[in-house]
Amino acid sequence: METNDNLQPKADGKITSQEEAANRPDAHEKAIVEESEKAKNEEHIEVEPESAEKTVPGNNKVDAPVDDSSTHEDAIVEEKKKVETTNDPIVEVDEEDEDEDEEEDVSTDENSKSPEAKDYSNLTIAQLSDELRELIQEYPINSFKKQAIEIEKAFKLKDEELKAADLKRFTADQETLPEADRSTFEYNNKDSKAFTDLHSLYRKKKGEHQRAIRKEQESNLEKRRAIIEGIKNLIDEEENIGTTFKKFNQYQDEWKNTGSIPHDAYNIIWEDYRLHVQNFYDYISLSKELRDKDFERNLEFRHKIIARAKELAEEQDIHKALRELQELHRMWKEDSGPVAKEMRDPIWDEFKAASDVIHEKRQEYYAERDKQAEKNQVIKENIIAEIERIVESEPKSHKDWQERLKEVNALRELFMQTGPAPKKVNNQVWNNFRTATREFNKAKNDYYKSLKEEQQKNLDKKMKLIAIAEQHQDSENFQESLDIMKRIQADWKKIGHVPRKDSDRIWKRFQKACNAFFDQKNAQKKAENKEELANFEEKVKVYDKLKELLPQDDQDAMQSQVKAIMDEWATIGRVPHSKRHIHDKFDKLVKSKLTAAGLSAVDAEMIKYENKLSSLKEGEERDFKNERFYLRKRRDEIQDEMRQLENNLQFFNAKDDKNPLLIQQRKNIDALQKELDVIKEKQKQLNILQRQIEKDNAPETETENDEQEEN
């Protein structure tokens, strides 16, 4: 083939005229910028940096063009030897790099938008569905894999908790049913089903996207095979070298513009491509001037790659730096041609040194990350231990549980904010955390379930008290109902909490019944106070009448007058509590008048007591009980005092009748005996009155019992 020395190769390998080459922008510099930017969004690109310029020897031998120099021929021979003895090293991609980068797709361009990371652990299933739906609608399907995984994890955890709670409730309900009526548990949560359907849609879209990528990669593979076949066939064409070289450069442009191919075919197709490119260079045997120009442009392009690699050493995001470095190695291998022999090792060593700086930073980054992961493990294990301690502490009250809940929520937040533990234990630490929080939630739910049951029992108790209060709120027997109302109010305070939704309602109902009773009692009390004051004035008049009664010769007549005044006194009702002193004054006056009428002290006391019995019969039951209590108490006091006096007599000489102390002791005993006889007689009369009252009320009671039995 004939070589046209008036043509110069373009930066990308195409041949143009010298004037066009002088005015044309550097295509390789533009390629560096474009490919470097593209690397920001591409991941998992397997690349193989060159340790030196290499060619793959072919089996086709061609004669060198007439105008090629021996130096150029030596370069071609050296290329062949180098390729035969050198293996092309690959820029290794750490597994952890792949783990960090696998969230993105190689097809993502710089204009694609990605969602921000979020904490989905505290969202409900419905909210998780909303989040996933928004991601599907607003973002490329390949841009939120990490978020989708986190949402699915949060869903599984929340769904398990709901399912466990439903199963627990179902089991408890089934235990109350006969064996024949029990059924099988079926978990049916509409929010969970909606999420599952939405997640299936996400997987379907993701699968379609991946199949489309694979289909596109297969298509690109066929295109690259066709390009290789085209370069291979150039050797057999008999055309002007300029025309042949233009075709070669067109194939190179097509190669660079063809997208990614399947990972498993990358190395094979690349080696095949490089083999036939080098065979083409061997075949056409470029002239020394043309080859030197091409070497010069390739060297300049590689210097720019090296400059960019050195800039990456300052990049703070080590993963971004590694991705772009991979792209630079790809550009070094695919987009740049060979350089002069003497520059091959130095230029590669310089590029390798710049790459090593980034790899050293990567090692430092992972070493520091491993140290931090170990610290994170300690922090997370301490958090788990603290949650377990809280569970073991078994809080006893609602207040304690709320405080523990705040503590656990704070610990949960700290756990989520803490970075990952070492990879080998990270899943186990997460499972331990989930177990600890589940145990806490189970203990909390068990407590509140028992608390709910207790509160329901308290509600039942208070409802019974309300029924009693409402039953007595309109009672006219205030004294009896007053004791009942005071008792149920005291019982109300002793009963614990009820469900919050019922608390205000039942309190207002109970308060209303109590207030109605006491308002009615107070109203009647006011009316009674007026009546009692009038009674007091009447009793003062009766007292004055008795006081004016003078001793008479006819003692029987005087006794009758005193009894008549006593009867008049008995017809008058109650007096205010503060005025009850009038009773004592009247009793003393009655006793003195009856004594003046010729009655003994005992007889006078019993006549006076008959008057009191009449008032007790018409009075309240409380007064009746108080009188019985007083008589019993006074009887016991007299008997104790008499025993003491009789014991004291043992210290005296019984024959010494003139001893004044002995005489006084005997008088005291006689006086106490008389009072004791009066007390016993009063008790006897009180018992007779009580039996009479019971007898009078017996028919009414039987009638009431009959009515209750009929109801």
Buried (B, 14 or more C-beta within 10 A) or exposed (E): BEBBEEBBBBBBBBBBBEEEBEEBEBBBEEBBEEBBEBBBBBBBBBBBBBBBBBBBBBEEEEEBBEBBBEEBBEBBEBBBEBBEEEEBEEBEBEEBBEEBBEBBBBBBEEEBEBBEEEEBBEBEBEBBBBBBBEBBEEBBBBBBBBBBEBBBBBBEBBBEBBBBEBEBEBEEEBEEEEEEEBEEEEEEBEBBEBBBEBBEEBEEEBEEBEEEBEEBBEEBBEBBBEBBEBBBEBBEEEEBBBEBBBBBBBBBBBBBEBBBBEEEBBEEBBEBBBBBBBBBBBBBBBBBBBBBBBBBBBBBBBBBBBEBBBEBBEBEEBBBBBBBBBBBBBBBBBBBBBBBBEBBEEBBEBBBEBBEBBBEBBEEBBEEBEEBBEEBBEBBBEBBEBBBEBBEEEBEEEEEBEEBBEBBEEBBEBBEEBEBBBEEBBEEBBEBBBEBBBBBBBBBBEBEEEBEEEBEEBBEBBBEBBEBBBEBBEBEEBEBBBEBBEEBBEBBEEBEEBEEEBBEEBBEBBBBBBEBBBEBBEEEEEEBEEEBEEBBEBBBEBBEBBEEBEEEEEBEEBBEBBBEBBEBBBEBBBBBEEBEEBBEEBBEBBBBBBBBBBBEEEBBBBBBBBBBBBBBBEBBEEBBEEBBEEBEEBBEBBEEBBEEBEEBEEEBEEEEEEEEEBEEBBEBBEEBEBBBEBBEBBBEBBEEBBEEBEEEEEEEEEEEEEEEEEE
